[in-house]
Amino acid sequence: MKFPHISSVISFFEEVHTYFDTNAVMNEGFENLLKLCSRQLKENHITIYITSSVLYELKKISESEEKSTAITAKTRLAEIEVLTNQGIIKHIGNPKHKCPATQQLVKIAIKYRSHNKLAFITCNKELSHDLLMQNNLKSYNGHHIYVFNISKKGFLYDYEEKSEKAEKKPLSSKNNHKNDLLNLFGLN
């Protein structure tokens, strides 16, 4: 999915519950994206979501000994506070529950995809794959989950769903069918 204009991002945020991961918030693209669309989000009463685990992780990072990272985390926490007061960002989750943000986001995907359209912004490839895997579950119907990476300029890029393109190893010819089945079950 591509967003040719900021208005298309606003329309998407209006239709889909959008969550940001810690590393996406720490990316300078978070600030740049919100500079581009905060006014429209506020005017259209559109909310984006930050989980309590992301806030907890940002607070821990802000206490880090690496000065530049700590300063960035403090800046993001201040920005989130301002945007929360403006009704643009909403905090969700129990602040007393200290699980990793990635775990909390996967739980949100599993719990809410049957009722809501969901999007996740992350720079974490492992998390993106875990979230996209939810779209491949055949036993559970729900809305498609969108996962985006964010550039330093604030542009969103759709992660490819590699799980759908994964190569399947076919069984070989009829002559080897029995051996393939024995190998499949570890009996050969």
Disulfide bonds with the S-S distance in Angstrom:
none
